Amino acid sequence: MQARTKAARALDRALGAAMLWGLSFLWFATRLGALWPAAALAAALTALAAYALHLYRRRRSRRLDAERERAGQRRAAVYRLTMLPEKTALCQAAEALARAYALTPAGARASVRLFTDAKGRRIAAGLHQSPQPADVREVHDFHRARGEDHGVLICAGGATEAAKSYAGRLEPPLRLLEAERLPLPDPPKRDAPRAAAKKGPAAVLARLPGEERAPRCLLLAALLMIAYILLDARSCLLAALLLLFLALAGRGRAAASDERELF
């Protein structure tokens, strides 16, 4: 089954490349009135598109692997948090919360750490250290400990739906936050040799425009293609093909969505 799947994918790619070449050949032959230049331009366009697709798939695979690795590191950090002494774990979780949401320390009270946010509100932070989901009883205990302050209960093992529903009805607001979403400290790492600087084609490809610039490249490519149709200037066509290649083969980067407010 796996061999047939690979063969089917290879056949689909070959048919797609042949279709792109055929359409490009008809277009260039109509515009140029010559077969061999049209075939060469169509082959160049097909090769650029295939290479751009290959680079995009490879970089997307690397990005997914990096995201999975980061997710594993976050889970490992949460596991280490559950194994620390209670006070040390609370201190690390509170520091991670302050870094993530730009909070200012304002003291401590029993098993609660106090902060102030950018709007001057005082926020009480607590920790449910158990790897099991927090239930209503544990949320209620923290609710009593926080007093009249806004509350954030950091849950190492998440929270039950009943606990989330109960927290959503409380006043002042109380938020249940998964510890995995916080920048918990990583374990100390051994000194590793620095990676060698990229040279040659790898260095050039690493500087390709990212996904945020792809729409701009596509727009410029479309304008140059229109200029080529109207003016019959081959320089516009070559520039449009180059911009199309940059837009498709640009290095993909996931946009980080940083949440800055708790309430």
C-alpha atoms as an extended CHARMM CRD file, in Angstrom:
* protein
*
       263  EXT
         1         1  MET       CA              0.0000000000        0.0000000000        0.0000000000  PROA      1               0.0000000000
         2         2  GLN       CA              2.8030000000        2.4130000000        0.8570000000  PROA      2               0.0000000000
         3         3  ALA       CA              4.6240000000        1.6960000000       -2.4240000000  PROA      3               0.0000000000
         4         4  ARG       CA              1.4230000000        2.3170000000       -4.3960000000  PROA      4               0.0000000000
         5         5  THR       CA              0.8860000000        5.5540000000       -2.5080000000  PROA      5               0.0000000000
         6         6  LYS       CA              4.3790000000        6.7910000000       -3.3780000000  PROA      6               0.0000000000
         7         7  ALA       CA              3.8780000000        5.7710000000       -6.9930000000  PROA      7               0.0000000000
         8         8  ALA       CA              0.5360000000        7.5980000000       -7.1040000000  PROA      8               0.0000000000
         9         9  ARG       CA              2.1390000000       10.7550000000       -5.7000000000  PROA      9               0.0000000000
        10        10  ALA       CA              4.9570000000       10.5780000000       -8.2090000000  PROA      10              0.0000000000
        11        11  LEU       CA              2.4390000000       10.1410000000      -11.0240000000  PROA      11              0.0000000000
        12        12  ASP       CA              0.3860000000       13.1080000000       -9.8080000000  PROA      12              0.0000000000
        13        13  ARG       CA              3.4950000000       15.2940000000       -9.7270000000  PROA      13              0.0000000000
        14        14  ALA       CA              4.5530000000       14.1780000000      -13.1900000000  PROA      14              0.0000000000
        15        15  LEU       CA              1.0800000000       14.8980000000      -14.5920000000  PROA      15              0.0000000000
        16        16  GLY       CA              0.9970000000       18.2760000000      -12.8700000000  PROA      16              0.0000000000
        17        17  ALA       CA              4.4100000000       19.1950000000      -14.3000000000  PROA      17              0.0000000000
        18        18  ALA       CA              3.3460000000       18.0470000000      -17.7730000000  PROA      18              0.0000000000
        19        19  MET       CA              0.1520000000       20.0840000000      -17.5620000000  PROA      19              0.0000000000
        20        20  LEU       CA              2.0590000000       23.1830000000      -16.4360000000  PROA      20              0.0000000000
        21        21  TRP       CA              4.5850000000       22.7290000000      -19.2250000000  PROA      21              0.0000000000
        22        22  GLY       CA              1.8480000000       22.2520000000      -21.8120000000  PROA      22              0.0000000000
        23        23  LEU       CA             -0.0870000000       25.3480000000      -20.7810000000  PROA      23              0.0000000000
        24        24  SER       CA              3.1090000000       27.4000000000      -20.5830000000  PROA      24              0.0000000000
        25        25  PHE       CA              4.2130000000       26.1420000000      -24.0090000000  PROA      25              0.0000000000
        26        26  LEU       CA              0.8990000000       27.1120000000      -25.6030000000  PROA      26              0.0000000000
        27        27  TRP       CA              1.0520000000       30.5410000000      -24.0040000000  PROA      27              0.0000000000
        28        28  PHE       CA              4.6510000000       31.2730000000      -25.0170000000  PROA      28              0.0000000000
        29        29  ALA       CA              4.1760000000       29.8260000000      -28.4990000000  PROA      29              0.0000000000
        30        30  THR       CA              1.1880000000       32.1070000000      -29.0440000000  PROA      30              0.0000000000
        31        31  ARG       CA              3.0940000000       35.1400000000      -27.8230000000  PROA      31              0.0000000000
        32        32  LEU       CA              6.4680000000       34.4420000000      -29.4600000000  PROA      32              0.0000000000
        33        33  GLY       CA              5.4280000000       32.6210000000      -32.6400000000  PROA      33              0.0000000000
        34        34  ALA       CA              8.4080000000       30.2590000000      -32.3150000000  PROA      34              0.0000000000
        35        35  LEU       CA              8.3720000000       26.7040000000      -30.9950000000  PROA      35              0.0000000000
        36        36  TRP       CA             11.8870000000       26.1680000000      -29.5920000000  PROA      36              0.0000000000
        37        37  PRO       CA             12.0490000000       29.3980000000      -27.5280000000  PROA      37              0.0000000000
        38        38  ALA       CA              8.5340000000       28.7020000000      -26.2630000000  PROA      38              0.0000000000
        39        39  ALA       CA              9.5030000000       25.1540000000      -25.2590000000  PROA      39              0.0000000000
        40        40  ALA       CA             12.6370000000       26.4140000000      -23.4820000000  PROA      40              0.0000000000
        41        41  LEU       CA             10.7170000000       29.0990000000      -21.5580000000  PROA      41              0.0000000000
        42        42  ALA       CA              7.9960000000       26.6110000000      -20.6160000000  PROA      42              0.0000000000
        43        43  ALA       CA             10.6250000000       24.1400000000      -19.3970000000  PROA      43              0.0000000000
        44        44  ALA       CA             12.3090000000       26.8820000000      -17.3300000000  PROA      44              0.0000000000
        45        45  LEU       CA              8.9970000000       27.9110000000      -15.7610000000  PROA      45              0.0000000000
        46        46  THR       CA              8.1080000000       24.2890000000      -14.9680000000  PROA      46              0.0000000000
        47        47  ALA       CA             11.5380000000       23.6300000000      -13.4390000000  PROA      47              0.0000000000
        48        48  LEU       CA             11.3380000000       26.7730000000      -11.2990000000  PROA      48              0.0000000000
        49        49  ALA       CA              7.8480000000       25.8770000000      -10.0840000000  PROA      49              0.0000000000
        50        50  ALA       CA              8.8690000000       22.2870000000       -9.2740000000  PROA      50              0.0000000000
        51        51  TYR       CA             11.9990000000       23.4050000000       -7.4330000000  PROA      51              0.0000000000
        52        52  ALA       CA             10.0600000000       26.0480000000       -5.5110000000  PROA      52              0.0000000000
        53        53  LEU       CA              7.4750000000       23.4520000000       -4.4900000000  PROA      53              0.0000000000
        54        54  HSD       CA             10.2660000000       21.1060000000       -3.3740000000  PROA      54              0.0000000000
        55        55  LEU       CA             11.8620000000       23.8170000000       -1.2250000000  PROA      55              0.0000000000
        56        56  TYR       CA              8.5050000000       24.7610000000        0.2520000000  PROA      56              0.0000000000
        57        57  ARG       CA              7.6810000000       21.1690000000        1.1960000000  PROA      57              0.0000000000
        58        58  ARG       CA             11.1240000000       20.6290000000        2.7130000000  PROA      58              0.0000000000
        59        59  ARG       CA             11.0220000000       23.8040000000        4.7830000000  PROA      59              0.0000000000
        60        60  ARG       CA              7.4660000000       23.1010000000        5.8770000000  PROA      60              0.0000000000
        61        61  SER       CA              8.5410000000       19.6590000000        7.0610000000  PROA      61              0.0000000000
        62        62  ARG       CA             11.4370000000       21.1900000000        9.0010000000  PROA      62              0.0000000000
        63        63  ARG       CA              9.1220000000       23.7550000000       10.5650000000  PROA      63              0.0000000000
        64        64  LEU       CA              6.6820000000       21.0480000000       11.6630000000  PROA      64              0.0000000000
        65        65  ASP       CA              9.5480000000       19.0330000000       13.1270000000  PROA      65              0.0000000000
        66        66  ALA       CA             10.7430000000       22.1060000000       15.0280000000  PROA      66              0.0000000000
        67        67  GLU       CA              7.2350000000       22.7420000000       16.3620000000  PROA      67              0.0000000000
        68        68  ARG       CA              6.9540000000       19.1360000000       17.5410000000  PROA      68              0.0000000000
        69        69  GLU       CA             10.3440000000       19.4360000000       19.2220000000  PROA      69              0.0000000000
        70        70  ARG       CA              9.2970000000       22.6380000000       21.0120000000  PROA      70              0.0000000000
        71        71  ALA       CA              6.0560000000       20.9810000000       22.1240000000  PROA      71              0.0000000000
        72        72  GLY       CA              8.0620000000       18.0810000000       23.5540000000  PROA      72              0.0000000000
        73        73  GLN       CA             10.3390000000       20.5040000000       25.3810000000  PROA      73              0.0000000000
        74        74  ARG       CA              7.3300000000       22.2850000000       26.8800000000  PROA      74              0.0000000000
        75        75  ARG       CA              5.8640000000       18.9870000000       28.0780000000  PROA      75              0.0000000000
        76        76  ALA       CA              9.2200000000       18.0470000000       29.6110000000  PROA      76              0.0000000000
        77        77  ALA       CA              9.3860000000       21.4350000000       31.3690000000  PROA      77              0.0000000000
        78        78  VAL       CA              5.9120000000       20.8860000000       32.8310000000  PROA      78              0.0000000000
        79        79  TYR       CA              6.9230000000       17.4110000000       34.0040000000  PROA      79              0.0000000000
        80        80  ARG       CA              9.9810000000       18.8590000000       35.7600000000  PROA      80              0.0000000000
        81        81  LEU       CA              7.6990000000       21.4260000000       37.3650000000  PROA      81              0.0000000000
        82        82  THR       CA              5.5810000000       18.6820000000       38.9250000000  PROA      82              0.0000000000
        83        83  MET       CA              8.7000000000       17.0870000000       40.4550000000  PROA      83              0.0000000000
        84        84  LEU       CA             10.0510000000       20.2070000000       42.1670000000  PROA      84              0.0000000000
        85        85  PRO       CA              9.3610000000       21.2240000000       45.7810000000  PROA      85              0.0000000000
        86        86  GLU       CA              6.1300000000       23.1870000000       46.0580000000  PROA      86              0.0000000000
        87        87  LYS       CA              7.7020000000       26.5810000000       46.8010000000  PROA      87              0.0000000000
        88        88  THR       CA             10.3240000000       26.2310000000       44.0700000000  PROA      88              0.0000000000
        89        89  ALA       CA              7.7090000000       25.1600000000       41.5340000000  PROA      89              0.0000000000
        90        90  LEU       CA              5.4560000000       28.0930000000       42.4440000000  PROA      90              0.0000000000
        91        91  CYS       CA              8.3680000000       30.5000000000       42.1190000000  PROA      91              0.0000000000
        92        92  GLN       CA              9.3050000000       29.2100000000       38.6560000000  PROA      92              0.0000000000
        93        93  ALA       CA              5.7080000000       29.1870000000       37.4350000000  PROA      93              0.0000000000
        94        94  ALA       CA              5.0980000000       32.7110000000       38.7230000000  PROA      94              0.0000000000
        95        95  GLU       CA              8.2750000000       34.0020000000       37.0610000000  PROA      95              0.0000000000
        96        96  ALA       CA              7.2210000000       32.4030000000       33.7760000000  PROA      96              0.0000000000
        97        97  LEU       CA              3.7870000000       34.0240000000       34.0920000000  PROA      97              0.0000000000
        98        98  ALA       CA              5.3720000000       37.4230000000       34.7080000000  PROA      98              0.0000000000
        99        99  ARG       CA              7.6060000000       37.0570000000       31.6300000000  PROA      99              0.0000000000
       100       100  ALA       CA              4.7500000000       35.9580000000       29.4020000000  PROA      100             0.0000000000
       101       101  TYR       CA              2.3410000000       38.7450000000       30.3780000000  PROA      101             0.0000000000
       102       102  ALA       CA              4.7070000000       41.5750000000       31.4200000000  PROA      102             0.0000000000
       103       103  LEU       CA              3.6310000000       41.5590000000       35.0710000000  PROA      103             0.0000000000
       104       104  THR       CA              5.3830000000       43.3960000000       37.8970000000  PROA      104             0.0000000000
       105       105  PRO       CA              6.0110000000       41.5350000000       41.1890000000  PROA      105             0.0000000000
       106       106  ALA       CA              4.0580000000       42.9660000000       44.1230000000  PROA      106             0.0000000000
       107       107  GLY       CA              4.8450000000       40.5670000000       46.9470000000  PROA      107             0.0000000000
       108       108  ALA       CA              3.6670000000       37.1840000000       48.1720000000  PROA      108             0.0000000000
       109       109  ARG       CA              1.0360000000       35.7870000000       50.4750000000  PROA      109             0.0000000000
       110       110  ALA       CA              1.1450000000       32.1740000000       51.7080000000  PROA      110             0.0000000000
       111       111  SER       CA              0.9180000000       29.9870000000       48.5870000000  PROA      111             0.0000000000
       112       112  VAL       CA              0.0760000000       32.9450000000       46.3260000000  PROA      112             0.0000000000
       113       113  ARG       CA              2.3580000000       35.2800000000       44.3760000000  PROA      113             0.0000000000
       114       114  LEU       CA              1.1140000000       38.8320000000       43.7620000000  PROA      114             0.0000000000
       115       115  PHE       CA              1.6750000000       40.9210000000       40.6310000000  PROA      115             0.0000000000
       116       116  THR       CA              0.3870000000       44.0780000000       38.9910000000  PROA      116             0.0000000000
       117       117  ASP       CA             -0.3550000000       44.3500000000       35.2810000000  PROA      117             0.0000000000
       118       118  ALA       CA             -0.0340000000       47.2980000000       32.8880000000  PROA      118             0.0000000000
       119       119  LYS       CA             -3.4840000000       48.5690000000       33.9180000000  PROA      119             0.0000000000
       120       120  GLY       CA             -2.5620000000       48.6550000000       37.6010000000  PROA      120             0.0000000000
       121       121  ARG       CA             -4.7160000000       45.6870000000       38.6050000000  PROA      121             0.0000000000
       122       122  ARG       CA             -3.3480000000       43.3510000000       41.2350000000  PROA      122             0.0000000000
       123       123  ILE       CA             -3.2250000000       39.7090000000       40.1930000000  PROA      123             0.0000000000
       124       124  ALA       CA             -2.7960000000       36.7370000000       42.4980000000  PROA      124             0.0000000000
       125       125  ALA       CA             -1.0380000000       33.7420000000       40.9110000000  PROA      125             0.0000000000
       126       126  GLY       CA             -1.1990000000       30.2070000000       42.2580000000  PROA      126             0.0000000000
       127       127  LEU       CA             -0.0680000000       26.7740000000       41.1130000000  PROA      127             0.0000000000
       128       128  HSD       CA             -1.8510000000       23.4530000000       40.8690000000  PROA      128             0.0000000000
       129       129  GLN       CA              1.2580000000       21.2950000000       40.7520000000  PROA      129             0.0000000000
       130       130  SER       CA             -0.3410000000       17.8780000000       40.3370000000  PROA      130             0.0000000000
       131       131  PRO       CA             -0.1930000000       16.3160000000       36.8390000000  PROA      131             0.0000000000
       132       132  GLN       CA             -3.8780000000       15.4650000000       37.2490000000  PROA      132             0.0000000000
       133       133  PRO       CA             -6.4560000000       18.0280000000       36.0410000000  PROA      133             0.0000000000
       134       134  ALA       CA             -7.5440000000       20.5460000000       38.6360000000  PROA      134             0.0000000000
       135       135  ASP       CA            -11.0990000000       20.0190000000       39.8960000000  PROA      135             0.0000000000
       136       136  VAL       CA            -13.6860000000       22.3780000000       41.4080000000  PROA      136             0.0000000000
       137       137  ARG       CA            -12.4460000000       21.8660000000       44.9720000000  PROA      137             0.0000000000
       138       138  GLU       CA             -8.8990000000       22.9150000000       44.1200000000  PROA      138             0.0000000000
       139       139  VAL       CA            -10.1120000000       25.9330000000       42.1740000000  PROA      139             0.0000000000
       140       140  HSD       CA            -12.3030000000       26.9150000000       45.1220000000  PROA      140             0.0000000000
       141       141  ASP       CA             -9.3460000000       26.6320000000       47.5100000000  PROA      141             0.0000000000
       142       142  PHE       CA             -7.3490000000       29.0270000000       45.3660000000  PROA      142             0.0000000000
       143       143  HSD       CA            -10.3840000000       31.3110000000       45.0580000000  PROA      143             0.0000000000
       144       144  ARG       CA            -10.4770000000       31.6200000000       48.8420000000  PROA      144             0.0000000000
       145       145  ALA       CA             -6.7030000000       32.1940000000       49.0570000000  PROA      145             0.0000000000
       146       146  ARG       CA             -6.5840000000       34.9870000000       46.4620000000  PROA      146             0.0000000000
       147       147  GLY       CA             -9.0140000000       37.2500000000       48.3150000000  PROA      147             0.0000000000
       148       148  GLU       CA            -10.3430000000       40.2060000000       46.3150000000  PROA      148             0.0000000000
       149       149  ASP       CA             -7.6120000000       40.1500000000       43.6490000000  PROA      149             0.0000000000
       150       150  HSD       CA             -7.8690000000       38.9320000000       40.0840000000  PROA      150             0.0000000000
       151       151  GLY       CA             -6.6300000000       35.3600000000       40.0280000000  PROA      151             0.0000000000
       152       152  VAL       CA             -4.5900000000       33.1120000000       37.7520000000  PROA      152             0.0000000000
       153       153  LEU       CA             -4.2860000000       29.4530000000       38.6970000000  PROA      153             0.0000000000
       154       154  ILE       CA             -1.4870000000       27.7840000000       36.7340000000  PROA      154             0.0000000000
       155       155  CYS       CA             -2.4250000000       24.1480000000       36.1740000000  PROA      155             0.0000000000
       156       156  ALA       CA              0.3370000000       21.6600000000       35.3780000000  PROA      156             0.0000000000
       157       157  GLY       CA             -2.1740000000       19.0010000000       34.3480000000  PROA      157             0.0000000000
       158       158  GLY       CA             -4.9120000000       21.1950000000       32.9330000000  PROA      158             0.0000000000
       159       159  ALA       CA             -8.3750000000       21.4940000000       34.4390000000  PROA      159             0.0000000000
       160       160  THR       CA            -11.6820000000       19.6640000000       34.2180000000  PROA      160             0.0000000000
       161       161  GLU       CA            -14.6120000000       21.1680000000       32.3660000000  PROA      161             0.0000000000
       162       162  ALA       CA            -16.4800000000       21.5710000000       35.6480000000  PROA      162             0.0000000000
       163       163  ALA       CA            -13.5340000000       23.5160000000       37.0880000000  PROA      163             0.0000000000
       164       164  LYS       CA            -13.3800000000       25.7760000000       34.0280000000  PROA      164             0.0000000000
       165       165  SER       CA            -17.1080000000       26.4250000000       34.2170000000  PROA      165             0.0000000000
       166       166  TYR       CA            -16.8740000000       27.2110000000       37.9300000000  PROA      166             0.0000000000
       167       167  ALA       CA            -13.9070000000       29.5630000000       37.4190000000  PROA      167             0.0000000000
       168       168  GLY       CA            -15.7590000000       31.4080000000       34.6690000000  PROA      168             0.0000000000
       169       169  ARG       CA            -18.5660000000       32.3460000000       37.0800000000  PROA      169             0.0000000000
       170       170  LEU       CA            -16.3530000000       33.7870000000       39.8110000000  PROA      170             0.0000000000
       171       171  GLU       CA            -15.8560000000       37.4590000000       40.6510000000  PROA      171             0.0000000000
       172       172  PRO       CA            -13.3010000000       38.9940000000       40.5100000000  PROA      172             0.0000000000
       173       173  PRO       CA            -12.2930000000       37.0770000000       37.3800000000  PROA      173             0.0000000000
       174       174  LEU       CA            -10.2810000000       33.9080000000       37.8530000000  PROA      174             0.0000000000
       175       175  ARG       CA             -8.4390000000       32.3310000000       34.9570000000  PROA      175             0.0000000000
       176       176  LEU       CA             -7.1520000000       28.7760000000       34.6740000000  PROA      176             0.0000000000
       177       177  LEU       CA             -3.9360000000       28.7310000000       32.6610000000  PROA      177             0.0000000000
       178       178  GLU       CA             -2.1350000000       25.6190000000       31.4290000000  PROA      178             0.0000000000
       179       179  ALA       CA              1.5090000000       25.5620000000       32.5040000000  PROA      179             0.0000000000
       180       180  GLU       CA              2.5040000000       24.2760000000       29.0660000000  PROA      180             0.0000000000
       181       181  ARG       CA              1.6440000000       27.6810000000       27.5900000000  PROA      181             0.0000000000
       182       182  LEU       CA              4.1880000000       29.4960000000       29.7690000000  PROA      182             0.0000000000
       183       183  PRO       CA              7.9240000000       29.9340000000       29.0370000000  PROA      183             0.0000000000
       184       184  LEU       CA              9.1070000000       27.6320000000       31.8000000000  PROA      184             0.0000000000
       185       185  PRO       CA             12.8870000000       27.4070000000       32.2650000000  PROA      185             0.0000000000
       186       186  ASP       CA             14.6960000000       24.7080000000       30.3310000000  PROA      186             0.0000000000
       187       187  PRO       CA             17.2110000000       22.4030000000       32.0110000000  PROA      187             0.0000000000
       188       188  PRO       CA             20.8600000000       23.4640000000       31.7980000000  PROA      188             0.0000000000
       189       189  LYS       CA             22.4720000000       22.2360000000       28.6150000000  PROA      189             0.0000000000
       190       190  ARG       CA             26.0140000000       21.1810000000       27.9850000000  PROA      190             0.0000000000
       191       191  ASP       CA             28.1240000000       23.4290000000       25.8490000000  PROA      191             0.0000000000
       192       192  ALA       CA             27.7550000000       22.3590000000       22.2630000000  PROA      192             0.0000000000
       193       193  PRO       CA             29.9870000000       23.3710000000       19.3670000000  PROA      193             0.0000000000
       194       194  ARG       CA             28.5840000000       26.1870000000       17.3070000000  PROA      194             0.0000000000
       195       195  ALA       CA             27.0790000000       25.2360000000       14.0250000000  PROA      195             0.0000000000
       196       196  ALA       CA             29.1560000000       26.1530000000       11.0310000000  PROA      196             0.0000000000
       197       197  ALA       CA             27.9710000000       29.1870000000        9.1200000000  PROA      197             0.0000000000
       198       198  LYS       CA             26.0430000000       28.3810000000        5.9800000000  PROA      198             0.0000000000
       199       199  LYS       CA             27.9100000000       28.9280000000        2.7560000000  PROA      199             0.0000000000
       200       200  GLY       CA             27.1260000000       28.7890000000       -0.9090000000  PROA      200             0.0000000000
       201       201  PRO       CA             23.5500000000       28.1070000000       -2.0920000000  PROA      201             0.0000000000
       202       202  ALA       CA             22.3540000000       27.3230000000        1.4490000000  PROA      202             0.0000000000
       203       203  ALA       CA             23.2660000000       30.8460000000        2.5830000000  PROA      203             0.0000000000
       204       204  VAL       CA             21.4110000000       32.3480000000       -0.3790000000  PROA      204             0.0000000000
       205       205  LEU       CA             18.2930000000       30.2470000000        0.2040000000  PROA      205             0.0000000000
       206       206  ALA       CA             18.2870000000       31.1460000000        3.9060000000  PROA      206             0.0000000000
       207       207  ARG       CA             17.8650000000       34.8130000000        2.9510000000  PROA      207             0.0000000000
       208       208  LEU       CA             14.8140000000       34.3190000000        0.7550000000  PROA      208             0.0000000000
       209       209  PRO       CA             11.7880000000       36.4580000000        1.7180000000  PROA      209             0.0000000000
       210       210  GLY       CA              9.4360000000       34.9260000000        4.2660000000  PROA      210             0.0000000000
       211       211  GLU       CA              5.7320000000       34.1610000000        4.0580000000  PROA      211             0.0000000000
       212       212  GLU       CA              4.7900000000       37.6700000000        5.1570000000  PROA      212             0.0000000000
       213       213  ARG       CA              6.3690000000       39.0710000000        1.9500000000  PROA      213             0.0000000000
       214       214  ALA       CA              4.9640000000       36.4420000000       -0.4140000000  PROA      214             0.0000000000
       215       215  PRO       CA              1.7640000000       38.4380000000       -1.2730000000  PROA      215             0.0000000000
       216       216  ARG       CA              3.9180000000       41.4550000000       -2.1950000000  PROA      216             0.0000000000
       217       217  CYS       CA              6.0750000000       39.3280000000       -4.4870000000  PROA      217             0.0000000000
       218       218  LEU       CA              3.0000000000       37.8110000000       -6.1170000000  PROA      218             0.0000000000
       219       219  LEU       CA              1.4750000000       41.2520000000       -6.6910000000  PROA      219             0.0000000000
       220       220  LEU       CA              4.6500000000       42.5500000000       -8.3130000000  PROA      220             0.0000000000
       221       221  ALA       CA              4.8580000000       39.4020000000      -10.4320000000  PROA      221             0.0000000000
       222       222  ALA       CA              1.2670000000       39.9290000000      -11.6240000000  PROA      222             0.0000000000
       223       223  LEU       CA              1.9830000000       43.5860000000      -12.5010000000  PROA      223             0.0000000000
       224       224  LEU       CA              5.1070000000       42.6220000000      -14.4360000000  PROA      224             0.0000000000
       225       225  MET       CA              3.1630000000       39.9060000000      -16.2600000000  PROA      225             0.0000000000
       226       226  ILE       CA              0.5540000000       42.4990000000      -17.2710000000  PROA      226             0.0000000000
       227       227  ALA       CA              3.3710000000       44.7690000000      -18.4530000000  PROA      227             0.0000000000
       228       228  TYR       CA              4.7660000000       41.8850000000      -20.5010000000  PROA      228             0.0000000000
       229       229  ILE       CA              1.3660000000       41.2570000000      -22.1170000000  PROA      229             0.0000000000
       230       230  LEU       CA              0.8930000000       44.9260000000      -22.9680000000  PROA      230             0.0000000000
       231       231  LEU       CA              4.4540000000       45.8370000000      -23.9490000000  PROA      231             0.0000000000
       232       232  ASP       CA              5.7680000000       42.4380000000      -25.1180000000  PROA      232             0.0000000000
       233       233  ALA       CA              8.9630000000       43.0760000000      -23.1000000000  PROA      233             0.0000000000
       234       234  ARG       CA             10.7200000000       39.8290000000      -22.2100000000  PROA      234             0.0000000000
       235       235  SER       CA             12.6180000000       41.5260000000      -19.3880000000  PROA      235             0.0000000000
       236       236  CYS       CA              9.2880000000       41.9730000000      -17.5920000000  PROA      236             0.0000000000
       237       237  LEU       CA              8.5500000000       38.2680000000      -18.0980000000  PROA      237             0.0000000000
       238       238  LEU       CA             11.8800000000       37.1720000000      -16.6180000000  PROA      238             0.0000000000
       239       239  ALA       CA             11.4320000000       39.4990000000      -13.6380000000  PROA      239             0.0000000000
       240       240  ALA       CA              7.9070000000       38.1690000000      -13.0990000000  PROA      240             0.0000000000
       241       241  LEU       CA              9.1750000000       34.5680000000      -13.1260000000  PROA      241             0.0000000000
       242       242  LEU       CA             11.8970000000       35.4640000000      -10.6270000000  PROA      242             0.0000000000
       243       243  LEU       CA              9.3940000000       37.1080000000       -8.2690000000  PROA      243             0.0000000000
       244       244  LEU       CA              7.0810000000       34.1240000000       -8.6090000000  PROA      244             0.0000000000
       245       245  PHE       CA              9.9540000000       31.8380000000       -7.6330000000  PROA      245             0.0000000000
       246       246  LEU       CA             10.7830000000       33.9890000000       -4.5910000000  PROA      246             0.0000000000
       247       247  ALA       CA              7.1470000000       34.0200000000       -3.4830000000  PROA      247             0.0000000000
       248       248  LEU       CA              6.7950000000       30.2310000000       -3.7310000000  PROA      248             0.0000000000
       249       249  ALA       CA             10.2100000000       29.2190000000       -2.4250000000  PROA      249             0.0000000000
       250       250  GLY       CA             10.4710000000       31.8060000000        0.3580000000  PROA      250             0.0000000000
       251       251  ARG       CA             11.4180000000       30.5320000000        3.7210000000  PROA      251             0.0000000000
       252       252  GLY       CA              8.2590000000       29.7370000000        5.7400000000  PROA      252             0.0000000000
       253       253  ARG       CA              8.1490000000       31.1630000000        9.2160000000  PROA      253             0.0000000000
       254       254  ALA       CA              5.2570000000       30.6990000000       11.6390000000  PROA      254             0.0000000000
       255       255  ALA       CA              3.9970000000       33.9490000000       13.0410000000  PROA      255             0.0000000000
       256       256  ALA       CA              4.1250000000       33.9440000000       16.8280000000  PROA      256             0.0000000000
       257       257  SER       CA              0.8660000000       35.0490000000       18.4140000000  PROA      257             0.0000000000
       258       258  ASP       CA              1.8540000000       36.5250000000       21.7550000000  PROA      258             0.0000000000
       259       259  GLU       CA             -0.9840000000       37.0480000000       24.1730000000  PROA      259             0.0000000000
       260       260  ARG       CA             -0.2750000000       40.0630000000       26.3500000000  PROA      260             0.0000000000
       261       261  GLU       CA             -3.3790000000       40.4340000000       28.5050000000  PROA      261             0.0000000000
       262       262  LEU       CA             -4.8530000000       38.0230000000       30.9830000000  PROA      262             0.0000000000
       263       263  PHE       CA             -8.2740000000       39.6410000000       31.4350000000  PROA      263             0.0000000000
